[in-house]
Amino acid sequence: MRAELKARILKICDEKIEKKGSNVGLSFYAFFANKNDDPECLMEAAHWWIMEHQLDHFEKATKIKELVLKT
């Protein structure tokens, strides 16, 4: 996973956890704007989420953060 995507995921997870608590769930779409302005990065996140980790559509932000920190 490229460093910029990893940093973006960690930042969004931290923001969501801070605002809504440790039980907050999110999907990989949470890391992107509503516009598809970076399709390669979106596909990288989707591949990591779906193919590599076989995650459900929504997962807890704490779980995602933990997985990203291990990569």
N, C-alpha and C positions, 0 to 999 in steps of 0.2 A: 504494500500500500504506500502510495507516495506521501511524503511528509506533509504536504499542504492539506491533503484530505484527512490524514490522521489528526492534524491540529484542528481542523474545522470540526470534526466529529467530537473530539474531546471538549472543545469550547462549547458547542451546542449542548452536549450532555451536561456539562457543568451548569450552564445557564438554566436548563430545564429542571435539573435537580434543585437548584437554588430557589427557583420560582415556585415549583409545585411539589417538592419533596422527593424522597428517595424511591417512592413507589411509581413515579411517572413513567409512562410508556411512550415510545416513539417508533416511527418507521424510518427507513433510510431516506425517505423523501424529506424528512425534517432538516437534513443537512444542505438543502438546495432551495433556491428561490422558486417561485411558481413558474418562472420562465425556464425553458430548457436551454440555458446559455452555455452550458459546459457538458455536452452529452458524453464525452469520454470519461470525465470524472464521475458522472452519474452512473454510467455502466460499470465502472470500477467498483463503486460502492455497492451497486446491486449484486455484482458477482461475489464480492466479499460476503455480503449479507446472506444471499440465497444459496449460492453454490458452495462456498467454502465452509460456511457455518450452519447452513440449513435452518436459519432462524425463521420464526413466525413473522407475519406482517408487522405486528407491534411487539416490541420487547422492552423490558425495563432499561432505562438509561444507564443505571448502575451496571447492568450486565454488559451492555455495549461498551461502556467505558473500560471495564475490566478486560474485555476481549481485545480492544484496540491497544491497550497498554502492554499486552502480551506479545504484540506483533512488532 
